Each structure stands twice: as C-alpha cells, then as structure tokens.
Amino acid sequence: MTERKWLPSDYQDEVIPPPRNHPNDWIVRLPGDSYGLAPADESEADPRILKDGDIVKFDWTESHGRAEFTVNADRTWLIDRDAPNAPEGGYMMVAIYGDTVDTMMPGLDEFAEAFISNLSDGELPFSDIVTFYSWSSESLEFVFSNGSFQPLKNTSEAEQ
C-alpha cells in the first residue's frame, strides 16, 4: 500500500504546497491556547483560526512510483513497468518526474499522445522518467474539535 498524504482542498492552486501525512499536521498552535490551519505558504500568510465545529475539506494524494518512458524513432512508446490503476475514490495522474506543472495528464495514453506531439524528429529517440500519483476524486470533510480533525464520513479512507 502506498502512503497517503493530505492537503486542504482550498490549497489546490497553481502552486500546491507539499501534502502532509495527516490532516492534523496542518494544525498550528497559536498564542492564547488557540489553533489555526497552517497557510499554504507559511512565509506569506497568517493561519486561519480554527474553532470547535469548523469543517475543513481535505484531498488526499498517493505516490505510485516511477517508470522509464521511452519514445522510439517511429514515435511508438513504452514504459518499463505496468502502469498502476487508480485507487478507489481517486484518479490517476502521470507526469515527467520533476515537471508536474507542465506535463501532468490524467492518464498514460493522454500523456504519451500530448508529449510525443511536442517532440521534433531531431529529439527522437527520447527517454525520461515519469511519475504516477493519484488524487482523491472528492474532498473529504473533517471537523475540528478539541485540537484535532476528525473525519465526518469515509472514516476508513481518512485513516489510511
């Protein structure tokens, strides 16, 4: 099983901060025995104050490893392992390792088609490493209470 990481749904933006191991890892202790939700970019924003009963939506992500992606001179392609299937409650993504912003696609076939169409004949054959990862297909709601988040539903998903 892969390790599931968590990110507040509101932080899914152009620049996504690194997901954390558990929704509770996004809680910060504030002066006066209060709590806040850590900002997406801790150098630019103040934490959002959390009160008992507040609901925060989170998305999970899982890494499913890497593969070597090769494009042959005739523009056929292959990878050196089987592509993983999307986990239950999530969808699979693939991208050139280290370049998820510009190369991310929702599946290997779509990725290969788009990527190969941007290669010139002079760049062939081509090889690079791709990474597979998944995101939750729906945000999961957590309620803040007594200094921690508790899932409102889908408890088994939240605890993985």
DSSP file (Angstrom, degrees, kcal/mol; ACC not computed):
  #  RESIDUE AA STRUCTURE BP1 BP2  ACC     N-H-->O    O-->H-N    N-H-->O    O-->H-N    TCO  KAPPA ALPHA  PHI   PSI    X-CA   Y-CA   Z-CA
    1    1 A M              0   0    0      0, 0.0     2,-0.1     0, 0.0     3,-0.0   0.000 360.0 360.0 360.0 143.9    0.0    0.0    0.0
    2    2 A T        -     0   0    0      1,-0.1     2,-0.5    60,-0.0    62,-0.1  -0.470 360.0 -99.7 -86.4 161.3    1.2    3.5   -0.7
    3    3 A E        -     0   0    0     60,-0.2    60,-0.6    -2,-0.1     2,-0.4  -0.703  34.3-140.3 -85.4 125.8    1.4    6.2    1.8
    4    4 A R  E     -A   62   0A   0    156,-0.6     2,-0.3    -2,-0.5    58,-0.2  -0.694  18.2-168.9 -87.8 135.0   -1.5    8.7    1.7
    5    5 A K  E     -A   61   0A   0     56,-2.7    56,-2.2    -2,-0.4     2,-0.3  -0.830  10.1-137.4-120.6 161.3   -0.7   12.4    2.2
    6    6 A W  E     +AB  60  20A   0     14,-4.0    14,-3.0    -2,-0.3    54,-0.2  -0.897  18.3 177.7-128.6 149.5   -3.2   15.2    2.8
    7    7 A L  E     -A   59   0A   0     52,-2.2    52,-2.9    -2,-0.3     5,-0.1  -0.985  39.8-104.9-146.7 133.3   -3.8   18.8    1.6
    8    8 A P  E >   -A   58   0A   0      0, 0.0     3,-2.3     0, 0.0    50,-0.3  -0.396  33.1-128.5 -56.3 133.9   -6.6   21.3    2.5
    9    9 A S  G >  S+     0   0    0     48,-2.6     3,-1.7     1,-0.3    49,-0.1   0.832 106.7  62.7 -56.9 -34.4   -8.8   21.4   -0.6
   10   10 A D  G 3  S+     0   0    0     47,-0.4    -1,-0.3     1,-0.3    48,-0.1   0.664  93.8  64.8 -65.8 -14.5   -8.6   25.2   -0.7
   11   11 A Y  G <   +     0   0    0     -3,-2.3     2,-1.4     2,-0.1    -1,-0.3   0.391  68.4 109.4 -91.5   3.2   -4.8   24.8   -1.3
   12   12 A Q    <   +     0   0    0     -3,-1.7     2,-0.2    -4,-0.2     4,-0.1  -0.676  53.8 121.6 -78.2  95.7   -5.2   23.1   -4.7
   13   13 A D  S    S-     0   0    0     -2,-1.4     3,-0.2     4,-0.0    -2,-0.1  -0.606  81.9 -64.4-140.6-165.1   -4.0   26.1   -6.7
   14   14 A E  S    S+     0   0    0      1,-0.3     2,-0.6    -2,-0.2    -2,-0.0   0.896 129.9  36.5 -60.7 -41.2   -1.3   26.9   -9.2
   15   15 A V  S    S-     0   0    0     -4,-0.0    -1,-0.3    86,-0.0    25,-0.0  -0.931  83.0-161.5-115.7 107.1    1.4   26.3   -6.7
   16   16 A I        -     0   0    0     -2,-0.6    -4,-0.1    -3,-0.2    -5,-0.0  -0.753  14.0-132.2 -92.5 126.5    0.5   23.4   -4.4
   17   17 A P        -     0   0    0      0, 0.0    24,-0.1     0, 0.0    23,-0.0  -0.324  42.1 -80.4 -69.9 160.5    2.3   23.1   -1.1
   18   18 A P        -     0   0    0      0, 0.0   -12,-0.1     0, 0.0     0, 0.0  -0.413  51.3-117.8 -61.4 130.2    3.7   19.7   -0.2
   19   19 A P        -     0   0    0      0, 0.0     2,-0.2     0, 0.0   -12,-0.2  -0.263  29.1-132.7 -63.3 158.2    0.9   17.5    1.2
   20   20 A R  B     -B    6   0A   0    -14,-3.0   -14,-4.0     1,-0.0     6,-0.1  -0.728  19.9-105.7-115.6 164.5    1.4   16.3    4.8
   21   21 A N  S    S+     0   0    0     -2,-0.2   -17,-0.1   -16,-0.2   -14,-0.1   0.757  98.3   5.5 -62.4 -29.3    1.0   12.9    6.5
   22   22 A H  S >  S-     0   0    0    -16,-0.1     3,-1.9     1,-0.1     4,-0.3  -0.989  74.0-110.7-152.5 150.7   -2.3   13.6    8.2
   23   23 A P  G >  S+     0   0    0      0, 0.0     3,-2.0     0, 0.0     4,-0.2   0.862 116.8  63.6 -52.6 -34.8   -4.9   16.4    8.3
   24   24 A N  G >  S+     0   0    0      1,-0.3     3,-1.7     2,-0.2    -3,-0.0   0.749  87.0  71.2 -63.2 -21.7   -3.8   17.1   11.9
   25   25 A D  G <  S+     0   0    0     -3,-1.9    -1,-0.3     1,-0.3    -4,-0.1   0.614  90.2  61.5 -69.9 -10.0   -0.3   18.0   10.6
   26   26 A W  G <  S+     0   0    0     -3,-2.0    12,-3.7    -4,-0.3     2,-0.4   0.455  83.6 100.0 -91.3  -2.8   -1.9   21.2    9.1
   27   27 A I  E <   -I   37   0B   0     -3,-1.7     2,-0.4    10,-0.2    10,-0.2  -0.703  54.5-168.2 -86.6 132.6   -2.9   22.4   12.6
   28   28 A V  E     -I   36   0B   0      8,-2.9     8,-2.3    -2,-0.4     2,-0.4  -0.949  21.9-122.4-119.3 143.3   -0.7   25.0   14.2
   29   29 A R  E     -I   35   0B   0     -2,-0.4     6,-0.2     6,-0.2     3,-0.1  -0.695  31.3-163.9 -83.2 131.4   -0.8   26.1   17.9
   30   30 A L  E >>  -I   34   0B   0      4,-3.2     4,-1.0    -2,-0.4     3,-0.5  -0.709  31.3 -80.0-111.3 162.8   -1.4   29.8   18.3
   31   31 A P  T 34 S+     0   0    0      0, 0.0     3,-0.3     0, 0.0    -1,-0.1  -0.251 112.4  36.5 -58.5 150.2   -0.9   32.1   21.3
   32   32 A G  T 34 S-     0   0    0      1,-0.2     3,-0.1    -3,-0.1    -2,-0.0   0.784 130.1 -71.6  78.8  27.5   -3.6   32.0   23.9
   33   33 A D  T <4 S+     0   0    0     -3,-0.5     2,-0.2     1,-0.2    -1,-0.2   0.826  98.6 130.4  57.3  35.2   -4.4   28.3   23.5
   34   34 A S  E  <  -I   30   0B   0     -4,-1.0    -4,-3.2    -3,-0.3     2,-0.3  -0.687  46.0-138.1-111.3 171.6   -6.0   28.7   20.2
   35   35 A Y  E     -IJ  29  50B   0     15,-0.7    15,-2.7    -6,-0.2     2,-0.3  -0.886  14.2-171.3-129.3 157.3   -5.4   26.8   16.9
   36   36 A G  E     -IJ  28  49B   0     -8,-2.3    -8,-2.9    -2,-0.3     2,-0.6  -0.953  30.9-108.8-142.5 163.7   -5.1   27.6   13.3
   37   37 A L  E     -IJ  27  48B   0     11,-2.9    11,-1.8    -2,-0.3   -10,-0.2  -0.858  46.2-114.2 -91.9 120.1   -4.9   26.0    9.9
   38   38 A A        -     0   0    0    -12,-3.7     8,-0.1    -2,-0.6     4,-0.0  -0.239  35.1-113.1 -54.4 138.7   -1.3   26.4    8.6
   39   39 A P        -     0   0    0      0, 0.0     3,-0.3     0, 0.0    -1,-0.1  -0.285  19.1-114.6 -71.3 161.3   -1.3   28.6    5.5
   40   40 A A  S    S+     0   0    0      1,-0.3     2,-0.5     2,-0.1    -2,-0.1   0.892 114.1  29.2 -62.3 -40.2   -0.3   27.2    2.1
   41   41 A D  S >> S-     0   0    0      1,-0.1     3,-2.2   -24,-0.1     4,-1.2  -0.907  76.1-163.0-123.4 100.8    2.8   29.4    2.0
   42   42 A E  T 34 S+     0   0    0     -2,-0.5    -1,-0.1    -3,-0.3    -2,-0.1   0.666  86.1  60.0 -62.2 -17.2    3.9   29.9    5.6
   43   43 A S  T 34 S+     0   0    0      1,-0.1    -1,-0.3    -3,-0.1     3,-0.1   0.617 112.8  35.5 -84.5 -10.6    6.1   32.9    4.7
   44   44 A E  T <4 S+     0   0    0     -3,-2.2     2,-0.3     1,-0.1    -2,-0.2   0.592 111.4  43.4-119.2 -13.7    3.2   34.9    3.2
   45   45 A A     <  -     0   0    0     -4,-1.2    -1,-0.1     3,-0.0     3,-0.1  -0.916  67.3-119.3-138.6 159.4    0.0   34.3    5.2
   46   46 A D        -     0   0    0     -2,-0.3    -9,-0.1     1,-0.1    -3,-0.0  -0.663  46.5 -94.5 -90.0 152.2   -1.3   34.0    8.7
   47   47 A P        -     0   0    0      0, 0.0     2,-0.5     0, 0.0    -9,-0.2  -0.323  38.2-111.4 -63.1 148.2   -3.0   30.8    9.8
   48   48 A R  E     -J   37   0B   0    -11,-1.8   -11,-2.9     1,-0.1     2,-0.1  -0.717  38.5-114.0 -78.0 126.7   -6.8   30.6    9.5
   49   49 A I  E     -J   36   0B   0     -2,-0.5     2,-0.4   -13,-0.2   -13,-0.3  -0.402  30.3-150.5 -64.1 133.8   -8.2   30.5   13.1
   50   50 A L  E     -J   35   0B   0    -15,-2.7   -15,-0.7    -2,-0.1     2,-0.3  -0.912  13.5-174.3-109.6 134.9   -9.9   27.2   13.9
   51   51 A K    >   -     0   0    0     -2,-0.4     3,-2.5   -17,-0.1    93,-0.3  -0.919  42.0 -83.0-122.0 151.4  -12.8   26.8   16.3
   52   52 A D  T 3  S+     0   0    0     -2,-0.3    93,-0.2     1,-0.3     3,-0.1  -0.271 118.9  28.3 -51.6 132.8  -14.5   23.7   17.5
   53   53 A G  T 3  S+     0   0    0     91,-3.3    -1,-0.3     1,-0.3    92,-0.1   0.221  84.8 138.2  96.0 -13.0  -17.1   22.6   14.9
   54   54 A D    <   -     0   0    0     -3,-2.5    90,-3.1    90,-0.3     2,-0.5  -0.412  44.5-143.9 -64.5 139.3  -15.3   24.2   12.0
   55   55 A I  E     - C   0 143A   0     88,-0.2     2,-0.4    -3,-0.1    88,-0.2  -0.922  17.1-175.0-108.8 129.3  -15.3   21.9    8.9
   56   56 A V  E     - C   0 142A   0     86,-2.8    86,-2.3    -2,-0.5     2,-0.4  -0.986  18.2-137.2-123.4 132.1  -12.3   21.8    6.6
   57   57 A K  E     - C   0 141A   0     -2,-0.4   -48,-2.6    84,-0.2   -47,-0.4  -0.717  23.2-171.3 -89.3 138.2  -12.2   19.9    3.4
   58   58 A F  E     -AC   8 140A   0     82,-2.8    82,-3.2    -2,-0.4     2,-0.4  -0.936  13.2-153.2-127.4 150.4   -9.1   17.8    2.5
   59   59 A D  E     -A    7   0A   0    -52,-2.9   -52,-2.2    -2,-0.3     2,-0.3  -0.922  15.7-143.4-115.4 147.6   -7.9   16.0   -0.5
   60   60 A W  E     -A    6   0A   0     -2,-0.4    76,-2.1   -54,-0.2     2,-0.3  -0.778  11.9-166.7-108.2 158.2   -5.5   13.0   -0.3
   61   61 A T  E     -AD   5 135A   0    -56,-2.2   -56,-2.7    -2,-0.3     2,-0.4  -0.978   1.8-164.7-138.4 151.2   -2.7   12.0   -2.7
   62   62 A E  E     -AD   4 134A   0     72,-1.9    72,-2.5    -2,-0.3     2,-0.4  -0.997  17.1-133.8-136.3 141.5   -0.7    8.9   -3.1
   63   63 A S  E     - D   0 133A   0    -60,-0.6    70,-0.3    -2,-0.4   -60,-0.2  -0.799  15.4-173.7 -92.7 137.0    2.6    8.3   -5.0
   64   64 A H  E     -     0   0A   0     68,-3.2    69,-0.2    -2,-0.4    -1,-0.1   0.069  43.9-106.7-119.9  22.3    2.6    5.2   -7.1
   65   65 A G  E     -     0   0A   0     67,-0.3    67,-2.9    66,-0.0    -1,-0.4  -0.238  35.9 -74.7  89.8-173.6    6.2    5.2   -8.2
   66   66 A R  E     - D   0 131A   0     65,-0.2     2,-0.3    -3,-0.1    65,-0.2  -0.766  30.7-169.2-125.4 166.3    8.1    5.9  -11.4
   67   67 A A  E     - D   0 130A   0     63,-2.0    63,-2.9    -2,-0.3     2,-0.6  -0.984  31.4-106.8-150.8 155.6    8.8    4.4  -14.7
   68   68 A E  E     - D   0 129A   0     -2,-0.3    12,-1.2    61,-0.2     2,-0.5  -0.784  32.8-156.6 -86.0 126.5   11.1    5.0  -17.7
   69   69 A F  E     -ED  79 128A   0     59,-3.5    59,-2.2    -2,-0.6     2,-0.4  -0.917  12.3-172.1-106.3 122.4    9.1    6.4  -20.6
   70   70 A T  E     -ED  78 127A   0      8,-2.9     8,-2.0    -2,-0.5     2,-0.5  -0.957  14.1-163.4-122.6 133.8   10.7    5.8  -24.0
   71   71 A V  E     -ED  77 126A   0     55,-3.1    55,-2.5    -2,-0.4     6,-0.2  -0.974  19.8-145.2-112.6 122.2    9.7    7.2  -27.3
   72   72 A N    >   -     0   0    0      4,-3.0     3,-2.3    -2,-0.5    55,-0.0  -0.292  30.5 -98.6 -80.6 168.5   11.2    5.3  -30.3
   73   73 A A  T 3  S+     0   0    0      1,-0.3    51,-0.1     2,-0.1    -1,-0.1   0.795 125.9  55.3 -58.0 -29.9   12.2    6.9  -33.6
   74   74 A D  T 3  S-     0   0    0      2,-0.1    -1,-0.3     1,-0.0     3,-0.1   0.318 120.6-110.4 -87.6  10.1    8.9    5.8  -35.2
   75   75 A R  S <  S+     0   0    0     -3,-2.3     2,-0.2     1,-0.3    -2,-0.1   0.555  75.4 134.2  72.2  11.7    7.0    7.6  -32.3
   76   76 A T        -     0   0    0     40,-0.0    -4,-3.0    -5,-0.0     2,-0.3  -0.557  40.4-155.5 -78.3 158.3    5.8    4.4  -30.7
   77   77 A W  E     +E   71   0A   0     -6,-0.2     2,-0.3    -2,-0.2    -6,-0.2  -0.909  18.5 176.3-136.7 162.4    6.3    4.5  -26.9
   78   78 A L  E     -E   70   0A   0     -8,-2.0    -8,-2.9    -2,-0.3     2,-0.3  -0.979  17.4-142.3-156.3 160.8    6.6    2.2  -24.0
   79   79 A I  E     -E   69   0A   0     -2,-0.3   -10,-0.2   -10,-0.2     4,-0.1  -0.905  25.1-122.7-124.3 159.0    7.3    2.2  -20.2
   80   80 A D  S    S+     0   0    0    -12,-1.2     2,-0.3    -2,-0.3   -11,-0.1   0.202  89.8  28.8 -91.3  17.2    9.4   -0.3  -18.3
   81   81 A R  S    S-     0   0    0    -13,-0.2     2,-0.2     3,-0.0    -2,-0.1  -0.964  96.1 -78.2-158.7 168.3    6.6   -1.4  -15.9
   82   82 A D        -     0   0    0     -2,-0.3    -2,-0.1     1,-0.1     0, 0.0  -0.532  49.8-114.9 -71.5 139.4    2.9   -1.8  -15.8
   83   83 A A        -     0   0    0     -2,-0.2    -1,-0.1     1,-0.1     2,-0.0  -0.566  35.6-115.0 -72.3 137.2    1.0    1.5  -15.2
   84   84 A P        -     0   0    0      0, 0.0     2,-0.2     0, 0.0    -1,-0.1  -0.341  24.0-119.9 -72.0 155.8   -0.8    1.5  -11.9
   85   85 A N        -     0   0    0      1,-0.1     6,-0.0    -2,-0.0     0, 0.0  -0.623  36.1 -93.9 -89.1 154.1   -4.6    1.6  -11.7
   86   86 A A        -     0   0    0     -2,-0.2     3,-0.1     6,-0.1    -1,-0.1  -0.448  44.5-118.2 -65.3 137.7   -6.4    4.5   -9.9
   87   87 A P    >   -     0   0    0      0, 0.0     3,-2.0     0, 0.0    -1,-0.1  -0.345  42.5 -78.7 -72.7 160.6   -7.2    3.6   -6.3
   88   88 A E  T 3  S+     0   0    0      1,-0.3     3,-0.1    -2,-0.0    49,-0.0  -0.381 121.2  17.2 -58.4 131.6  -10.8    3.5   -5.1
   89   89 A G  T 3  S+     0   0    0      1,-0.3    48,-3.1    -3,-0.1    49,-0.6   0.573 119.1  77.2  81.9   9.8  -12.0    7.0   -4.6
   90   90 A G  E <   -F  136   0A   0     -3,-2.0     2,-0.3    46,-0.3    -1,-0.3  -0.876  67.1-130.5-142.2 173.9   -9.2    8.6   -6.6
   91   91 A Y  E     -F  135   0A   0     44,-2.5    44,-2.0    -2,-0.3     2,-0.3  -0.963  26.8-117.9-129.3 150.3   -8.0    9.3  -10.1
   92   92 A M  E     -F  134   0A   0     -2,-0.3     2,-0.3    14,-0.2    42,-0.2  -0.599  25.3-171.3 -91.3 144.6   -4.5    8.6  -11.5
   93   93 A M  E     -F  133   0A   0     40,-3.2    40,-2.1    -2,-0.3     2,-0.3  -0.932   3.2-165.4-128.7 154.7   -2.1   11.2  -12.9
   94   94 A V  E     +FG 132 105A   0     11,-2.3    11,-2.3    -2,-0.3     2,-0.3  -0.995  16.2 155.6-140.1 145.0    1.1   10.9  -14.8
   95   95 A A  E     -F  131   0A   0     36,-1.6    36,-2.9    -2,-0.3     2,-0.3  -0.981  51.6 -80.1-158.7 160.6    3.9   13.5  -15.5
   96   96 A I  E >   -F  130   0A   0      3,-0.4     3,-2.5    -2,-0.3    34,-0.3  -0.540  65.9 -97.6 -62.5 131.7    7.5   13.8  -16.2
   97   97 A Y  T 3  S+     0   0    0     32,-2.9    32,-0.2     1,-0.3    -1,-0.1  -0.322 109.8  13.8 -56.8 127.2    9.3   13.4  -12.9
   98   98 A G  T 3  S+     0   0    0     -3,-0.1    -1,-0.3    -2,-0.0     3,-0.1   0.414 117.5  74.3  87.0  -1.5   10.1   16.9  -11.5
   99   99 A D    <>  +     0   0    0     -3,-2.5     4,-1.8     1,-0.1    -3,-0.4  -0.274  44.7 139.1-137.8  50.0    7.8   18.7  -14.0
  100  100 A T  H  >  +     0   0    0      1,-0.2     4,-1.2     2,-0.2    -1,-0.1   0.788  68.2  62.9 -67.8 -26.2    4.2   18.0  -12.9
  101  101 A V  H  4 S+     0   0    0      1,-0.2    -1,-0.2     2,-0.2    -2,-0.1   0.934 116.2  25.6 -65.2 -45.7    3.1   21.6  -13.6
  102  102 A D  H  4 S+     0   0    0     -3,-0.2    -2,-0.2     1,-0.1    -1,-0.2   0.686 130.8  35.8 -94.4 -19.3    3.7   21.5  -17.3
  103  103 A T  H  < S+     0   0    0     -4,-1.8    -3,-0.2    -7,-0.2    -2,-0.2   0.443  76.9 130.0-117.2   0.6    3.4   17.8  -18.1
  104  104 A M     <  +     0   0    0     -4,-1.2    -9,-0.2    -5,-0.2    -4,-0.0  -0.331  28.2 169.5 -63.5 131.8    0.6   16.5  -15.8
  105  105 A M  B     -G   94   0A   0    -11,-2.3   -11,-2.3    -2,-0.1     6,-0.1  -0.956  42.8-117.7-139.8 158.1   -2.1   14.4  -17.6
  106  106 A P  S    S+     0   0    0      0, 0.0     2,-0.3     0, 0.0   -14,-0.2   0.438  91.8  11.1 -80.2   2.2   -4.9   12.3  -16.3
  107  107 A G  S  > S-     0   0    0    -13,-0.2     4,-2.5     1,-0.1     5,-0.2  -0.974  74.4-107.5-171.0 161.0   -3.7    9.0  -17.9
  108  108 A L  H  > S+     0   0    0     -2,-0.3     4,-3.0     2,-0.2     5,-0.2   0.892 115.3  50.5 -65.6 -42.0   -0.7    7.4  -19.6
  109  109 A D  H  > S+     0   0    0      2,-0.2     4,-2.5     1,-0.2    -1,-0.2   0.933 113.7  45.2 -62.4 -45.0   -2.3    7.3  -23.1
  110  110 A E  H  > S+     0   0    0      2,-0.2     4,-2.4     1,-0.2     5,-0.2   0.904 114.0  50.5 -64.3 -40.5   -3.2   11.0  -22.9
  111  111 A F  H  X S+     0   0    0     -4,-2.5     4,-3.1     2,-0.2     5,-0.3   0.956 111.6  46.8 -60.3 -51.4    0.2   11.9  -21.6
  112  112 A A  H  X S+     0   0    0     -4,-3.0     4,-2.9     1,-0.2     5,-0.3   0.921 112.7  49.3 -59.9 -46.0    2.0    9.9  -24.3
  113  113 A E  H  X S+     0   0    0     -4,-2.5     4,-1.7    -5,-0.2    -1,-0.2   0.939 116.5  41.3 -59.6 -48.6   -0.1   11.5  -27.1
  114  114 A A  H  X S+     0   0    0     -4,-2.4     4,-0.7    -5,-0.2    -2,-0.2   0.909 117.5  47.3 -66.9 -42.2    0.4   15.0  -25.9
  115  115 A F  H >< S+     0   0    0     -4,-3.1     3,-1.1    -5,-0.2     4,-0.3   0.937 112.3  48.1 -67.0 -46.6    4.1   14.6  -25.0
  116  116 A I  H >< S+     0   0    0     -4,-2.9     3,-1.6    -5,-0.3    -1,-0.2   0.859 103.8  61.3 -64.3 -35.7    5.0   12.9  -28.3
  117  117 A S  H 3< S+     0   0    0     -4,-1.7    -1,-0.3    -5,-0.3    -2,-0.2   0.736 103.5  52.1 -64.4 -19.7    3.2   15.5  -30.4
  118  118 A N  T << S+     0   0    0     -3,-1.1     2,-0.4    -4,-0.7    -1,-0.3   0.442  90.8  95.0 -95.3  -0.8    5.6   18.1  -28.9
  119  119 A L    <   -     0   0    0     -3,-1.6     2,-0.2    -4,-0.3     7,-0.0  -0.732  67.4-140.2 -91.0 138.1    8.8   16.3  -29.8
  120  120 A S    >   -     0   0    0     -2,-0.4     3,-1.8     1,-0.1     4,-0.3  -0.569  28.1-109.0 -87.5 160.9   10.6   17.1  -33.0
  121  121 A D  G >  S+     0   0    0      1,-0.3     3,-1.4    -2,-0.2    -1,-0.1   0.831 119.3  62.4 -58.0 -31.5   12.1   14.3  -35.1
  122  122 A G  G 3  S+     0   0    0      1,-0.3    -1,-0.3     0, 0.0    -3,-0.0   0.677  98.0  56.7 -68.7 -16.9   15.6   15.5  -34.0
  123  123 A E  G <  S+     0   0    0     -3,-1.8    -1,-0.3   -50,-0.0    -2,-0.2   0.472  90.0 139.0 -90.7  -2.7   14.7   14.7  -30.4
  124  124 A L    <   +     0   0    0     -3,-1.4     2,-0.2    -4,-0.3   -52,-0.1  -0.701  46.8  41.7 -97.8 147.1   13.9   11.0  -31.1
  125  125 A P  S    S+     0   0    0      0, 0.0     2,-0.3     0, 0.0   -53,-0.2   0.656  85.1 179.7 -67.7 161.9   14.5    8.6  -29.7
  126  126 A F  E     -D   71   0A   0    -55,-2.5   -55,-3.1    -2,-0.2     2,-0.3  -0.965  14.1-179.2-135.2 146.5   13.7   10.0  -26.3
  127  127 A S  E     +D   70   0A   0     -2,-0.3     2,-0.3   -57,-0.2   -57,-0.2  -0.987  12.4 148.2-147.7 139.3   13.7    8.7  -22.8
  128  128 A D  E     -D   69   0A   0    -59,-2.2   -59,-3.5    -2,-0.3     2,-0.4  -0.956  45.2 -94.0-157.3 171.0   12.8   10.2  -19.4
  129  129 A I  E     -D   68   0A   0     -2,-0.3   -32,-2.9   -61,-0.2     2,-0.3  -0.797  34.2-164.0 -96.1 132.6   11.3    9.2  -16.1
  130  130 A V  E     -DF  67  96A   0    -63,-2.9   -63,-2.0    -2,-0.4     2,-0.4  -0.812   7.3-145.0-108.8 155.8    7.6    9.6  -15.4
  131  131 A T  E     -DF  66  95A   0    -36,-2.9   -36,-1.6    -2,-0.3     2,-0.4  -0.949   4.8-149.3-120.7 143.5    5.9    9.6  -12.0
  132  132 A F  E     + F   0  94A   0    -67,-2.9   -68,-3.2    -2,-0.4   -67,-0.3  -0.924  26.9 155.4-110.7 134.1    2.5    8.2  -11.2
  133  133 A Y  E     -DF  63  93A   0    -40,-2.1   -40,-3.2    -2,-0.4     2,-0.3  -0.982  25.3-141.8-151.5 161.2    0.3    9.6   -8.5
  134  134 A S  E     -DF  62  92A   0    -72,-2.5   -72,-1.9    -2,-0.3     2,-0.3  -0.907   4.3-158.0-126.9 155.5   -3.3    9.8   -7.6
  135  135 A W  E     -DF  61  91A   0    -44,-2.0   -44,-2.5    -2,-0.3   -74,-0.2  -0.933  36.6 -95.1-124.5 151.3   -5.6   12.4   -6.0
  136  136 A S  E     - F   0  90A   0    -76,-2.1   -46,-0.3    -2,-0.3   -47,-0.1  -0.384  25.9-139.9 -62.3 142.1   -8.9   11.9   -4.3
  137  137 A S  S    S+     0   0    0    -48,-3.1     2,-0.3     1,-0.1   -47,-0.2   0.704  86.9  29.0 -79.6 -18.4  -11.8   12.3   -6.6
  138  138 A E  S    S-     0   0    0    -49,-0.6     2,-0.2   -80,-0.0    -1,-0.1  -0.990  88.0-109.9-137.5 148.0  -13.8   14.1   -3.9
  139  139 A S        -     0   0    0     -2,-0.3     2,-0.4   -80,-0.1   -80,-0.2  -0.499  30.9-137.9 -72.1 145.4  -12.8   16.2   -1.0
  140  140 A L  E     -C   58   0A   0    -82,-3.2   -82,-2.8    -2,-0.2     2,-0.4  -0.894  14.0-129.4-108.1 136.7  -13.4   14.7    2.4
  141  141 A E  E     -C   57   0A   0     -2,-0.4    11,-2.7   -84,-0.2    12,-0.6  -0.684  22.7-173.7 -90.6 135.1  -14.8   16.8    5.2
  142  142 A F  E     -CH  56 151A   0    -86,-2.3   -86,-2.8    -2,-0.4     2,-0.4  -0.973  14.9-142.3-123.6 140.8  -13.1   16.9    8.6
  143  143 A V  E     -CH  55 150A   0      7,-3.0     7,-2.3    -2,-0.4     2,-0.5  -0.868  15.2-132.2-103.1 135.9  -14.5   18.6   11.7
  144  144 A F  E     + H   0 149A   0    -90,-3.1   -91,-3.3    -2,-0.4   -90,-0.3  -0.749  39.2 156.3 -87.0 127.9  -12.1   20.4   14.1
  145  145 A S  E >   - H   0 148A   0      3,-3.0     3,-1.4    -2,-0.5    -2,-0.0  -0.947  60.4  -8.0-155.6 131.1  -12.7   19.5   17.7
  146  146 A N  T 3  S-     0   0    0     -2,-0.3     3,-0.1     1,-0.3   -95,-0.0   0.850 129.7 -47.5  52.0  41.4  -10.5   19.6   20.9
  147  147 A G  T 3  S+     0   0    0      1,-0.2     2,-0.3   -97,-0.0    -1,-0.3   0.575 122.9  73.4  83.7   9.8   -7.4   20.5   18.9
  148  148 A S  E <  S-H  145   0A   0     -3,-1.4    -3,-3.0    -5,-0.1     2,-0.4  -0.972  75.4-108.7-149.6 165.7   -7.7   17.9   16.2
  149  149 A F  E     -H  144   0A   0     -2,-0.3    -5,-0.2    -5,-0.2  -125,-0.1  -0.776  26.2-170.2 -95.7 139.1   -9.5   16.9   13.0
  150  150 A Q  E     -H  143   0A   0     -7,-2.3    -7,-3.0    -2,-0.4     2,-0.1  -0.993  29.0-112.2-125.1 135.7  -12.0   14.1   12.9
  151  151 A P  E     -H  142   0A   0      0, 0.0    -9,-0.3     0, 0.0     4,-0.1  -0.417  14.0-152.6 -67.7 140.4  -13.4   12.8    9.6
  152  152 A L  S    S-     0   0    0    -11,-2.7     2,-0.3     1,-0.2   -10,-0.1   0.814  76.7 -13.2 -79.5 -31.8  -17.2   13.4    9.2
  153  153 A K  S    S+     0   0    0    -12,-0.6    -1,-0.2     1,-0.1     5,-0.2  -0.913 113.8  54.9-155.6 179.0  -17.6   10.3    6.9
  154  154 A N    >>  +     0   0    0     -2,-0.3     4,-2.2    -3,-0.1     3,-0.5   0.906  59.8 171.9  53.2  45.1  -15.4    7.8    4.9
  155  155 A T  H 3> S+     0   0    0      1,-0.3     4,-1.8     2,-0.2     5,-0.2   0.865  70.8  55.0 -54.5 -41.5  -13.6    7.0    8.1
  156  156 A S  H 3> S+     0   0    0      1,-0.2     4,-0.5     2,-0.2    -1,-0.3   0.891 109.4  47.5 -63.9 -37.5  -11.7    4.1    6.6
  157  157 A E  H X4 S+     0   0    0     -3,-0.5     3,-0.9     1,-0.2    -1,-0.2   0.910 111.0  51.5 -66.0 -42.1  -10.4    6.4    3.8
  158  158 A A  H 3< S+     0   0    0     -4,-2.2    -2,-0.2     1,-0.2    -1,-0.2   0.806 108.8  50.2 -68.0 -29.4   -9.3    9.1    6.2
  159  159 A E  H 3<        0   0    0     -4,-1.8    -1,-0.2     1,-0.2    -2,-0.2   0.556 360.0 360.0 -88.7  -7.2   -7.4    6.7    8.4
  160  160 A Q    <<        0   0    0     -3,-0.9  -156,-0.6    -4,-0.5    -1,-0.2   0.506 360.0 360.0 -71.6 360.0   -5.3    5.2    5.6
